[in-house]
């Protein structure tokens, strides 16, 4: 057995690496919540999750006060049982962001430990479907950027081999969204996938209208057009447009994804490993999507999602949006526009522990 003898959590604040704005908010900072577990055989696993500016201390309290004490004396090999038991112990706060983000920090630590113990990279341990995944770029498409900035950024992304570019939408005048997208499409031509993201800012009627206006631009997907709890609205939108509807970053359980799929309300699944509660449930969502012939293109966390996307056969893209530069010693390996799955045992993230200590706040 490999008994967990110690489990601890701490919070690190990271400034944003670029100005990031969308239709509803600005990215203030990344609160990164780490969990470290140590087992009786001397092995250590390190996992993490995140927020984009608020709630980090609440997640830390959930971990320290409730979840981590339940890990002591557990066999670290029992990943599924531990996840299920921890989830069951938080029924009063599940399903929800705080609980899922706390569970994710624990679960990614357990997977890191598991992969290190078996001397395997995560992408092999979780499935081993491919050693690389295409990238699309979000950093060049923020809402505050001018049309000229959008075009120059998109061209740079294309020159670096990215297969797609995502542009934020949600301007007060729909015609301005169309103008921005049409300008980028005109500058780049048809050889690049062009995604849009409304960040849940539209009404159901407005989403149908904007999708109709954007169809001539040949949009690859429209992301989070409506509030995440409006499944019926997403289903109506999906029936009304040829543009695939992408959702997932604001869903926090396997059941929520199952309902979206059952209702025909999603064409691209964007499960976020932190917000779904870790690698254990992320893989279930990915395989659920596979069973329904739906591609997976996860939200954010490219340094971790590259390995998960490489693990499953139905991944299509990893989102290029770096945020761990300040606390890692190496960068995501990119070759011919694709992210390469790390071959080192564990999560494949080369943490700079001194830098992490310098950014620790709680």
DRENGUDREN-886093 format. One record per residue: residue number from 1; x, y, z of N, C-alpha, C in turn. Coordinates in steps of 0.05 Angstrom, whole numbers, always signed. Example, Ala and Ser with C-alpha at 12.3 -4.5 7.8 and 13.67 -1.06 7.14 Angstrom:
GUVO    n     nxx     nyy     nzz    caxx    cayy    cazz     cxx     cyy     czz
GUVO    1    +264    -114    +156    +246     -90    +156    +264     -66    +156
GUVO    2    +257     -45    +142    +273     -21    +143    +258      +1    +157
! end
This chain:
GUVO    n     nxx     nyy     nzz    caxx    cayy    cazz     cxx     cyy     czz
GUVO    1     +17     -24      +0      +0      +0      +0     +17     +25      +0
GUVO    2      +6     +47      -9     +19     +73      -8      +0     +92      +6
GUVO    3      +5     +94     +32     -13    +109     +50      -6    +138     +50
GUVO    4     -26    +155     +47     -22    +184     +48     -16    +192     +77
GUVO    5      +7    +203     +81     +16    +211    +108     +14    +241    +113
GUVO    6     +13    +256     +91     +12    +285     +94      -2    +297     +70
GUVO    7     -18    +317     +74     -32    +332     +53     -35    +361     +61
GUVO    8     -26    +378     +43     -26    +407     +50     -34    +423     +25
GUVO    9     -44    +447     +30     -53    +465      +8     -42    +493     +13
GUVO   10     -38    +507      -8     -30    +535      -6     -39    +550     -31
GUVO   11     -38    +577     -29     -49    +594     -50     -27    +612     -61
GUVO   12     -26    +614     -87      -6    +630    -102     -22    +649    -120
GUVO   13     -14    +675    -120     -26    +694    -138      -7    +701    -161
GUVO   14     -18    +699    -185      -2    +706    -209     -15    +729    -224
GUVO   15      +1    +749    -231     -10    +770    -247     -16    +760    -275
GUVO   16     -35    +773    -289     -41    +764    -316     -17    +770    -334
GUVO   17     -14    +753    -354      +9    +756    -373      +3    +774    -396
GUVO   18     -23    +781    -399     -31    +800    -420     -58    +812    -411
GUVO   19     -64    +836    -421     -90    +848    -415    -112    +831    -428
GUVO   20    -131    +821    -412    -152    +803    -422    -179    +813    -415
GUVO   21    -195    +820    -435    -222    +830    -431    -241    +815    -448
GUVO   22    -266    +811    -438    -287    +800    -454    -312    +816    -449
GUVO   23    -335    +805    -457    -360    +820    -456    -370    +824    -427
GUVO   24    -360    +810    -408    -371    +812    -381    -350    +818    -359
GUVO   25    -324    +816    -365    -305    +819    -344    -277    +823    -355
GUVO   26    -258    +830    -337    -230    +829    -343    -217    +808    -325
GUVO   27    -196    +796    -336    -180    +776    -321    -163    +791    -301
GUVO   28    -169    +790    -275    -155    +806    -255    -128    +794    -248
GUVO   29    -128    +768    -242    -104    +754    -234    -111    +724    -235
GUVO   30     -91    +707    -232     -97    +679    -229     -90    +671    -201
GUVO   31    -110    +664    -186    -106    +651    -160    -101    +621    -165
GUVO   32     -78    +612    -158     -71    +584    -163     -69    +569    -136
GUVO   33     -86    +549    -133     -88    +534    -108     -73    +507    -112
GUVO   34     -52    +503     -97     -36    +479     -98     -44    +459     -76
GUVO   35     -43    +434     -82     -45    +413     -62     -21    +394     -66
GUVO   36      -8    +387     -44     +14    +368     -44      +7    +345     -25
GUVO   37     +10    +321     -35      +6    +297     -19     +32    +281     -17
GUVO   38     +38    +270      +6     +61    +253     +10     +52    +226     +20
GUVO   39     +64    +205     +11     +56    +178     +18     +78    +164     +34
GUVO   40     +71    +141     +46     +88    +126     +63    +113    +116     +49
GUVO   41    +112    +114     +23    +136    +105      +8    +154    +128      -1
GUVO   42    +148    +152      +9    +165    +176      +4    +159    +190     -21
GUVO   43    +138    +183     -36    +132    +197     -61    +114    +221     -56
GUVO   44    +116    +241     -74    +100    +265     -71     +85    +270     -97
GUVO   45     +60    +279     -94     +44    +287    -117     +36    +316    -113
GUVO   46     +37    +332    -135     +30    +360    -133      +9    +366    -154
GUVO   47     -14    +377    -145     -35    +385    -163     -44    +413    -159
GUVO   48     -62    +423    -176     -70    +451    -174     -97    +455    -187
GUVO   49    -109    +478    -180    -132    +489    -194    -129    +519    -193
GUVO   50    -150    +534    -200    -146    +563    -204    -173    +578    -203
GUVO   51    -171    +604    -198    -193    +622    -204    -181    +645    -221
GUVO   52    -199    +662    -232    -189    +685    -247    -192    +710    -231
GUVO   53    -190    +708    -205    -188    +733    -189    -202    +733    -162
GUVO   54    -222    +716    -158    -236    +715    -133    -242    +687    -125
GUVO   55    -244    +682     -99    -252    +657     -88    -230    +638     -79
GUVO   56    -205    +646     -84    -183    +629     -78    -181    +621     -48
GUVO   57    -186    +640     -31    -185    +633      -2    -208    +615      +7
GUVO   58    -231    +617      -7    -253    +599      +0    -246    +571      -8
GUVO   59    -233    +567     -31    -224    +541     -40    -203    +530     -20
GUVO   60    -185    +547     -12    -164    +539      +7    -177    +530     +33
GUVO   61    -197    +544     +43    -210    +536     +67    -225    +510     +64
GUVO   62    -238    +506     +41    -252    +480     +36    -232    +457     +38
GUVO   63    -208    +461     +27    -188    +441     +27    -177    +436     +55
GUVO   64    -169    +457     +68    -155    +455     +94    -174    +446    +116
GUVO   65    -199    +456    +115    -217    +450    +137    -232    +423    +134
GUVO   66    -237    +415    +109    -255    +392    +104    -243    +369     +88
GUVO   67    -229    +375     +66    -222    +354     +48    -195    +341     +55
GUVO   68    -174    +357     +59    -148    +346     +64    -147    +327     +88
GUVO   69    -160    +334    +111    -159    +315    +133    -170    +287    +126
GUVO   70    -188    +286    +107    -199    +260     +99    -180    +243     +82
GUVO   71    -158    +255     +73    -139    +240     +57    -120    +224     +74
GUVO   72    -115    +233     +98     -95    +220    +115    -103    +191    +120
GUVO   73     -84    +173    +116     -88    +144    +120    -102    +130     +97
GUVO   74    -109    +145     +76    -121    +133     +52     -98    +122     +34
GUVO   75    -105    +101     +19     -86     +90      -1     -88    +107     -26
GUVO   76     -66    +120     -33     -65    +139     -55     -71    +126     -82
GUVO   77     -69    +100     -84     -75     +86    -109    -105     +86    -115
GUVO   78    -122     +91     -95    -151     +89     -98    -162    +116    -107
GUVO   79    -154    +125    -130    -161    +152    -140    -191    +155    -143
GUVO   80    -204    +136    -155    -233    +137    -159    -248    +137    -133
GUVO   81    -240    +120    -115    -254    +118     -89    -251    +144     -73
GUVO   82    -227    +155     -74    -222    +180     -59    -238    +202     -70
GUVO   83    -239    +205     -97    -255    +227    -109    -284    +224    -101
GUVO   84    -294    +200    -103    -323    +195     -97    -328    +201     -67
GUVO   85    -311    +193     -50    -315    +197     -21    -314    +227     -14
GUVO   86    -294    +241     -26    -292    +270     -20    -317    +284     -31
GUVO   87    -325    +277     -55    -349    +290     -66    -373    +285     -48
GUVO   88    -376    +260     -39    -399    +254     -22    -399    +269      +4
GUVO   89    -375    +276     +14    -373    +290     +39    -380    +320     +37
GUVO   90    -383    +329     +11    -388    +358      +7    -416    +362      -6
GUVO   91    -434    +344      -1    -461    +346     -13    -474    +373      -9
GUVO   92    -469    +385     +13    -483    +411     +19    -473    +433      +2
GUVO   93    -449    +430     -11    -438    +451     -28    -434    +442     -56
GUVO   94    -444    +419     -63    -441    +409     -91    -469    +407    -104
GUVO   95    -471    +412    -130    -450    +417    -149    -444    +447    -149
GUVO   96    -419    +455    -150    -412    +483    -151    -383    +487    -155
GUVO   97    -376    +513    -160    -349    +520    -168    -329    +515    -145
GUVO   98    -335    +523    -121    -316    +521     -99    -309    +492     -94
GUVO   99    -329    +475     -92    -324    +447     -87    -309    +434    -110
GUVO  100    -317    +439    -135    -304    +427    -158    -274    +436    -159
GUVO  101    -269    +461    -155    -242    +471    -157    -224    +459    -134
GUVO  102    -236    +455    -111    -221    +442     -89    -216    +413     -96
GUVO  103    -236    +399    -105    -232    +371    -113    -211    +368    -135
GUVO  104    -211    +387    -154    -192    +385    -175    -163    +387    -165
GUVO  105    -158    +404    -146    -131    +407    -135    -122    +381    -122
GUVO  106    -140    +367    -108    -134    +341     -97    -130    +320    -118
GUVO  107    -149    +319    -137    -148    +297    -157    -124    +299    -175
GUVO  108    -116    +324    -183     -92    +327    -200     -67    +319    -185
GUVO  109     -67    +324    -158     -44    +316    -142     -42    +285    -141
GUVO  110     -65    +272    -138     -65    +243    -138     -56    +231    -165
GUVO  111     -65    +243    -187     -56    +234    -213     -26    +239    -217
GUVO  112     -17    +262    -208     +12    +267    -210     +27    +246    -194
GUVO  113     +18    +240    -170     +31    +219    -154     +30    +192    -168
GUVO  114      +7    +185    -179      +3    +160    -192     +22    +157    -216
GUVO  115     +24    +178    -232     +41    +177    -256     +71    +175    -248
GUVO  116     +78    +190    -227    +106    +188    -218    +112    +160    -207
GUVO  117     +93    +149    -193     +98    +122    -181    +102    +101    -203
GUVO  118     +87    +104    -226     +90     +84    -247    +109     +94    -269
GUVO  119    +122    +117    -265    +141    +128    -283    +129    +132    -311
GUVO  120    +105    +144    -312     +91    +149    -337     +84    +178    -339
GUVO  121     +84    +189    -363     +72    +215    -368     +42    +213    -367
GUVO  122     +29    +235    -359      +0    +234    -356     -14    +225    -382
GUVO  123      -5    +235    -405     -20    +229    -429     -20    +199    -436
GUVO  124      +1    +185    -427      +2    +156    -430     -16    +142    -409
GUVO  125     -13    +150    -384     -28    +138    -363     -58    +141    -367
GUVO  126     -66    +163    -379     -95    +169    -382    -107    +159    -408
GUVO  127     -90    +148    -426    -101    +137    -451     -82    +134    -474
GUVO  128     -64    +154    -478     -44    +152    -498     -54    +152    -527
GUVO  129     -72    +170    -534     -84    +170    -561     -65    +183    -581
GUVO  130     -50    +204    -573     -32    +218    -592     -11    +233    -576
GUVO  131     +11    +239    -588     +32    +253    -573     +32    +283    -578
GUVO  132     +12    +293    -593     +11    +322    -599     -18    +329    -606
GUVO  133     -25    +356    -601     -52    +366    -605     -50    +393    -618
GUVO  134     -66    +399    -639     -65    +426    -651     -72    +448    -631
GUVO  135     -62    +472    -636     -67    +495    -619     -84    +515    -634
GUVO  136    -102    +529    -619    -114    +553    -628    -107    +575    -609
GUVO  137    -107    +600    -618     -97    +623    -602    -120    +641    -592
GUVO  138    -121    +646    -566    -140    +664    -554    -128    +691    -548
GUVO  139    -102    +692    -543     -89    +717    -534     -91    +740    -554
GUVO  140     -96    +733    -579     -97    +754    -600    -125    +765    -604
GUVO  141    -145    +756    -589    -172    +763    -596    -189    +777    -575
GUVO  142    -176    +790    -556    -192    +802    -534    -209    +825    -543
GUVO  143    -230    +830    -528    -251    +849    -537    -242    +877    -539
GUVO  144    -222    +885    -523    -213    +913    -524    -195    +919    -548
GUVO  145    -186    +899    -562    -167    +903    -584    -181    +915    -608
GUVO  146    -166    +933    -622    -177    +945    -646    -176    +925    -669
GUVO  147    -189    +932    -691    -189    +914    -714    -161    +910    -725
GUVO  148    -145    +931    -726    -117    +928    -735    -102    +910    -717
GUVO  149    -106    +912    -690     -92    +895    -671    -102    +866    -674
GUVO  150    -127    +862    -679    -138    +835    -683    -124    +822    -708
GUVO  151    -123    +837    -729    -111    +827    -754     -82    +820    -751
GUVO  152     -67    +839    -739     -38    +834    -736     -33    +810    -717
GUVO  153     -49    +808    -695     -45    +786    -677     -53    +759    -690
GUVO  154     -75    +760    -705     -83    +735    -719     -63    +726    -739
GUVO  155     -51    +745    -754     -30    +738    -773      -6    +726    -759
GUVO  156      +1    +738    -736     +24    +727    -721     +18    +698    -712
GUVO  157      -6    +694    -703     -14    +667    -694     -13    +647    -718
GUVO  158     -22    +656    -741     -22    +639    -764      +7    +633    -773
GUVO  159     +24    +654    -772     +52    +650    -779     +66    +630    -761
GUVO  160     +58    +629    -736     +70    +611    -716     +59    +583    -718
GUVO  161     +40    +579    -736     +30    +552    -740      +4    +546    -727
GUVO  162      -8    +565    -713     -34    +560    -701     -55    +553    -722
GUVO  163     -72    +534    -715     -93    +527    -735    -118    +543    -732
GUVO  164    -121    +558    -710    -145    +574    -706    -140    +598    -688
GUVO  165    -159    +617    -689    -158    +641    -673    -185    +646    -662
GUVO  166    -187    +654    -636    -212    +660    -624    -215    +690    -618
GUVO  167    -237    +701    -627    -243    +729    -624    -267    +732    -605
GUVO  168    -264    +750    -585    -286    +756    -567    -307    +772    -581
GUVO  169    -333    +766    -575    -355    +782    -585    -372    +791    -561
GUVO  170    -391    +809    -567    -408    +820    -546    -408    +850    -546
GUVO  171    -400    +862    -569    -402    +891    -571    -432    +899    -570
GUVO  172    -438    +924    -560    -466    +932    -558    -481    +931    -585
GUVO  173    -467    +937    -606    -478    +936    -633    -469    +911    -647
GUVO  174    -487    +892    -654    -479    +868    -667    -463    +873    -693
GUVO  175    -469    +895    -706    -454    +901    -731    -425    +904    -726
GUVO  176    -417    +914    -702    -389    +917    -696    -375    +890    -693
GUVO  177    -389    +871    -680    -378    +844    -679    -373    +833    -707
GUVO  178    -393    +836    -724    -391    +826    -752    -368    +839    -766
GUVO  179    -365    +866    -763    -344    +880    -777    -317    +870    -768
GUVO  180    -313    +866    -742    -287    +856    -732    -281    +829    -743
GUVO  181    -300    +811    -742    -296    +783    -752    -291    +783    -782
GUVO  182    -307    +799    -797    -304    +799    -826    -276    +810    -834
GUVO  183    -266    +829    -819    -240    +841    -825    -218    +820    -821
GUVO  184    -220    +805    -799    -200    +784    -794    -202    +762    -815
GUVO  185    -226    +753    -821    -230    +733    -842    -219    +743    -869
GUVO  186    -225    +768    -876    -215    +779    -901    -185    +780    -902
GUVO  187    -172    +786    -879    -143    +788    -879    -129    +761    -880
GUVO  188    -142    +740    -868    -129    +714    -866    -138    +694    -887
GUVO  189    -161    +699    -898    -171    +680    -918    -184    +656    -905
GUVO  190    -191    +636    -920    -206    +613    -910    -190    +591    -896
GUVO  191    -163    +594    -895    -146    +572    -886    -141    +572    -856
GUVO  192    -157    +586    -840    -153    +585    -812    -181    +584    -798
GUVO  193    -183    +568    -777    -208    +566    -763    -212    +591    -745
GUVO  194    -236    +602    -747    -242    +627    -733    -264    +621    -713
GUVO  195    -258    +622    -687    -277    +618    -666    -286    +644    -654
GUVO  196    -310    +645    -641    -319    +668    -627    -328    +660    -599
GUVO  197    -326    +679    -580    -333    +673    -552    -349    +697    -541
GUVO  198    -374    +692    -533    -391    +713    -522    -391    +714    -491
GUVO  199    -378    +695    -478    -376    +694    -449    -402    +698    -435
GUVO  200    -423    +684    -444    -449    +683    -431    -463    +710    -431
GUVO  201    -457    +728    -449    -467    +755    -448    -492    +760    -463
GUVO  202    -502    +741    -479    -524    +746    -497    -551    +735    -486
GUVO  203    -572    +747    -495    -599    +735    -491    -603    +713    -512
GUVO  204    -623    +697    -508    -628    +676    -528    -635    +688    -555
GUVO  205    -651    +709    -556    -659    +721    -581    -635    +734    -595
GUVO  206    -618    +748    -579    -595    +761    -590    -575    +741    -601
GUVO  207    -572    +718    -587    -553    +697    -596    -562    +686    -623
GUVO  208    -587    +681    -627    -597    +672    -653    -591    +692    -674
GUVO  209    -597    +718    -668    -592    +739    -688    -562    +741    -695
GUVO  210    -545    +742    -675    -517    +745    -681    -505    +721    -695
GUVO  211    -514    +698    -689    -505    +674    -703    -512    +676    -732
GUVO  212    -536    +685    -738    -545    +688    -766    -527    +709    -780
GUVO  213    -520    +731    -767    -503    +751    -779    -475    +741    -783
GUVO  214    -466    +723    -766    -438    +713    -767    -434    +689    -786
GUVO  215    -455    +676    -793    -452    +652    -810    -437    +657    -836
GUVO  216    -441    +680    -850    -425    +685    -874    -395    +687    -870
GUVO  217    -386    +692    -845    -358    +695    -839    -345    +667    -835
GUVO  218    -361    +646    -835    -351    +619    -832    -338    +615    -804
GUVO  219    -355    +616    -783    -346    +613    -756    -344    +584    -748
GUVO  220    -321    +577    -736    -316    +549    -728    -333    +540    -705
GUVO  221    -336    +558    -685    -356    +553    -663    -363    +580    -650
GUVO  222    -386    +580    -637    -393    +603    -620    -394    +592    -591
GUVO  223    -378    +605    -575    -372    +595    -548    -388    +610    -527
GUVO  224    -400    +595    -508    -415    +607    -486    -432    +631    -494
GUVO  225    -450    +627    -513    -467    +649    -522    -486    +658    -500
GUVO  226    -496    +640    -484    -517    +645    -464    -507    +637    -436
GUVO  227    -521    +646    -415    -515    +636    -388    -515    +606    -387
GUVO  228    -496    +594    -373    -492    +565    -374    -516    +549    -364
GUVO  229    -533    +561    -348    -556    +545    -338    -580    +546    -358
GUVO  230    -577    +560    -380    -598    +561    -400    -594    +539    -421
GUVO  231    -598    +514    -413    -594    +492    -432    -614    +493    -455
GUVO  232    -639    +500    -449    -660    +502    -469    -653    +523    -490
GUVO  233    -642    +546    -481    -634    +567    -499    -612    +558    -517
GUVO  234    -592    +544    -506    -571    +534    -523    -581    +513    -543
GUVO  235    -601    +497    -535    -612    +478    -554    -626    +492    -577
GUVO  236    -642    +513    -570    -655    +528    -592    -635    +541    -610
GUVO  237    -614    +552    -599    -593    +564    -616    -581    +544    -634
GUVO  238    -574    +520    -623    -561    +500    -639    -578    +491    -662
GUVO  239    -605    +491    -658    -623    +483    -680    -625    +505    -701
GUVO  240    -619    +530    -693    -624    +552    -711    -600    +560    -728
GUVO  241    -577    +549    -723    -552    +558    -736    -535    +535    -746
GUVO  242    -519    +540    -766    -500    +520    -775    -473    +522    -759
GUVO  243    -471    +542    -742    -446    +546    -727    -448    +527    -702
GUVO  244    -428    +510    -698    -428    +493    -674    -428    +510    -648
GUVO  245    -443    +501    -628    -444    +515    -603    -425    +501    -584
GUVO  246    -407    +517    -571    -387    +506    -553    -392    +515    -525
GUVO  247    -393    +496    -506    -398    +502    -478    -381    +483    -461
GUVO  248    -377    +491    -436    -364    +473    -417    -348    +486    -395
GUVO  249    -337    +509    -400    -319    +521    -379    -334    +528    -354
GUVO  250    -361    +532    -356    -377    +540    -333    -395    +517    -324
GUVO  251    -388    +493    -331    -403    +469    -322    -386    +454    -302
GUVO  252    -398    +444    -281    -384    +434    -258    -389    +404    -251
GUVO  253    -403    +390    -269    -408    +362    -263    -412    +347    -289
GUVO  254    -407    +321    -288    -412    +303    -311    -441    +304    -319
GUVO  255    -459    +305    -299    -487    +306    -305    -496    +330    -322
GUVO  256    -484    +353    -316    -490    +377    -332    -482    +373    -361
GUVO  257    -459    +361    -366    -451    +356    -394    -470    +336    -407
GUVO  258    -478    +315    -391    -497    +295    -402    -523    +308    -410
GUVO  259    -533    +327    -395    -558    +340    -401    -555    +357    -426
GUVO  260    -533    +372    -429    -528    +388    -453    -528    +370    -478
GUVO  261    -514    +347    -476    -512    +329    -499    -539    +317    -505
GUVO  262    -554    +309    -484    -580    +297    -488    -599    +316    -502
GUVO  263    -597    +342    -495    -615    +362    -507    -606    +372    -534
GUVO  264    -584    +362    -544    -573    +372    -569    -564    +401    -568
GUVO  265    -554    +409    -544    -548    +437    -539    -518    +444    -542
GUVO  266    -502    +424    -549    -473    +428    -551    -461    +413    -575
GUVO  267    -444    +427    -589    -430    +415    -612    -400    +412    -607
GUVO  268    -389    +427    -588    -361    +425    -580    -361    +425    -549
GUVO  269    -349    +405    -537    -347    +403    -508    -321    +415    -498
GUVO  270    -323    +434    -480    -300    +449    -470    -296    +445    -440
GUVO  271    -296    +420    -432    -292    +414    -403    -265    +426    -394
GUVO  272    -266    +439    -371    -243    +450    -357    -236    +432    -334
GUVO  273    -211    +421    -334    -204    +401    -314    -206    +411    -286
GUVO  274    -202    +437    -281    -205    +448    -254    -234    +451    -246
GUVO  275    -250    +461    -265    -278    +467    -258    -296    +442    -258
GUVO  276    -288    +421    -271    -303    +396    -270    -296    +379    -246
GUVO  277    -274    +386    -232    -267    +371    -208    -243    +353    -210
GUVO  278    -228    +356    -232    -203    +341    -234    -202    +323    -259
GUVO  279    -180    +308    -260    -175    +291    -283    -194    +267    -284
GUVO  280    -201    +257    -261    -219    +234    -260    -246    +240    -273
GUVO  281    -260    +262    -266    -285    +267    -281    -281    +279    -308
GUVO  282    -258    +292    -313    -253    +303    -340    -252    +281    -361
GUVO  283    -239    +259    -354    -237    +237    -373    -264    +225    -378
GUVO  284    -282    +224    -358    -309    +214    -363    -324    +232    -382
GUVO  285    -322    +258    -379    -335    +276    -397    -324    +273    -425
GUVO  286    -298    +270    -428    -286    +267    -454    -296    +241    -468
GUVO  287    -298    +220    -453    -308    +195    -464    -338    +196    -470
GUVO  288    -353    +210    -453    -381    +215    -459    -384    +229    -485
GUVO  289    -368    +250    -489    -369    +264    -515    -361    +246    -538
GUVO  290    -341    +230    -534    -332    +211    -555    -355    +192    -563
GUVO  291    -370    +183    -543    -392    +165    -548    -414    +178    -565
GUVO  292    -415    +205    -564    -435    +219    -580    -422    +233    -604
GUVO  293    -398    +225    -611    -384    +236    -635    -381    +266    -633
GUVO  294    -373    +276    -610    -369    +305    -605    -339    +309    -597
GUVO  295    -328    +330    -609    -300    +337    -603    -297    +351    -576
GUVO  296    -273    +348    -564    -266    +361    -539    -245    +382    -545
GUVO  297    -250    +406    -536    -231    +429    -539    -231    +444    -512
GUVO  298    -216    +436    -493    -219    +446    -465    -212    +475    -463
GUVO  299    -222    +487    -441    -218    +515    -434    -193    +519    -417
GUVO  300    -175    +538    -427    -153    +548    -410    -134    +525    -402
GUVO  301    -117    +530    -382     -99    +510    -370     -84    +493    -391
GUVO  302     -72    +506    -411     -61    +491    -433     -38    +473    -424
GUVO  303     -24    +480    -403      -2    +464    -394     -10    +437    -383
GUVO  304     -35    +435    -374     -46    +410    -364     -64    +397    -385
GUVO  305     -79    +413    -399     -98    +402    -419     -84    +389    -443
GUVO  306     -59    +397    -449     -46    +384    -471     -43    +354    -467
GUVO  307     -37    +347    -442     -34    +318    -436     -61    +304    -436
GUVO  308     -82    +317    -427    -108    +304    -427    -119    +302    -455
GUVO  309    -115    +322    -471    -124    +321    -499    -108    +299    -514
GUVO  310     -83    +296    -508     -67    +275    -521     -75    +247    -512
GUVO  311     -89    +246    -489     -97    +220    -478    -122    +209    -492
GUVO  312    -139    +226    -504    -165    +217    -514    -165    +221    -544
GUVO  313    -181    +204    -559    -181    +205    -588    -198    +227    -600
GUVO  314    -215    +240    -585    -234    +259    -596    -227    +288    -590
GUVO  315    -203    +294    -581    -195    +322    -577    -189    +334    -604
GUVO  316    -196    +360    -606    -191    +374    -632    -170    +397    -628
GUVO  317    -172    +411    -606    -155    +434    -602    -148    +437    -573
GUVO  318    -124    +449    -567    -117    +460    -541    -116    +490    -544
GUVO  319    -126    +504    -524    -127    +533    -525    -101    +545    -516
GUVO  320     -88    +561    -534     -63    +573    -527     -68    +599    -512
GUVO  321     -63    +598    -486     -66    +622    -469     -48    +618    -444
GUVO  322     -23    +625    -446      -4    +619    -425      -9    +635    -400
GUVO  323      -5    +622    -376      -9    +636    -351      +9    +626    -329
GUVO  324     +26    +607    -334     +43    +596    -313     +73    +603    -317
GUVO  325     +79    +621    -335    +107    +628    -341    +122    +636    -316
GUVO  326    +110    +650    -298    +124    +661    -274    +132    +639    -255
GUVO  327    +119    +616    -256    +125    +595    -236    +132    +568    -248
GUVO  328    +141    +568    -273    +150    +544    -286    +178    +548    -298
GUVO  329    +193    +527    -300    +220    +529    -310    +222    +522    -340
GUVO  330    +201    +513    -352    +201    +507    -381    +174    +515    -392
GUVO  331    +173    +516    -419    +149    +525    -432    +136    +502    -448
GUVO  332    +112    +506    -455     +98    +486    -471    +113    +482    -497
GUVO  333    +119    +457    -503    +134    +451    -528    +115    +451    -551
GUVO  334    +122    +467    -572    +105    +470    -596    +121    +463    -621
GUVO  335    +109    +448    -638    +122    +439    -663    +101    +439    -685
GUVO  336    +107    +455    -706     +89    +456    -729     +60    +463    -721
GUVO  337     +57    +481    -702     +31    +491    -693     +16    +472    -674
GUVO  338     +29    +451    -666     +17    +432    -647     +32    +432    -621
GUVO  339     +17    +429    -599     +29    +426    -573     +37    +397    -569
GUVO  340     +62    +393    -560     +72    +366    -555     +66    +357    -526
GUVO  341     +56    +333    -524     +50    +323    -497     +77    +317    -482
GUVO  342     +80    +327    -458    +105    +323    -443    +109    +293    -437
GUVO  343    +134    +285    -439    +142    +257    -434    +152    +251    -406
GUVO  344    +154    +272    -390    +164    +268    -362    +142    +256    -345
GUVO  345    +149    +239    -325    +129    +227    -308    +113    +249    -292
GUVO  346     +88    +244    -288     +71    +263    -274     +55    +280    -292
GUVO  347     +46    +303    -282     +30    +321    -298     +45    +333    -322
GUVO  348     +71    +332    -321     +87    +343    -343     +92    +373    -341
GUVO  349     +88    +385    -318     +93    +413    -314    +118    +417    -297
GUVO  350    +136    +432    -306    +162    +435    -293    +161    +459    -274
GUVO  351    +151    +454    -250    +147    +476    -231    +173    +488    -221
GUVO  352    +174    +514    -218    +196    +528    -206    +188    +533    -177
GUVO  353    +198    +516    -159    +188    +517    -131    +196    +542    -117
GUVO  354    +219    +553    -123    +227    +579    -111    +209    +601    -120
GUVO  355    +202    +602    -145    +183    +622    -155    +156    +619    -143
GUVO  356    +147    +594    -139    +121    +589    -126    +122    +601     -98
GUVO  357    +143    +596     -83    +145    +607     -56    +144    +637     -57
GUVO  358    +157    +650     -77    +157    +679     -78    +129    +690     -83
GUVO  359    +111    +675     -96     +84    +684    -102     +63    +675     -82
GUVO  360     +72    +660     -62     +53    +648     -43     +41    +670     -26
GUVO  361     +14    +669     -23      +0    +690      -7     -15    +678     +17
GUVO  362     -20    +652     +16     -35    +640     +39     -30    +610     +38
! end
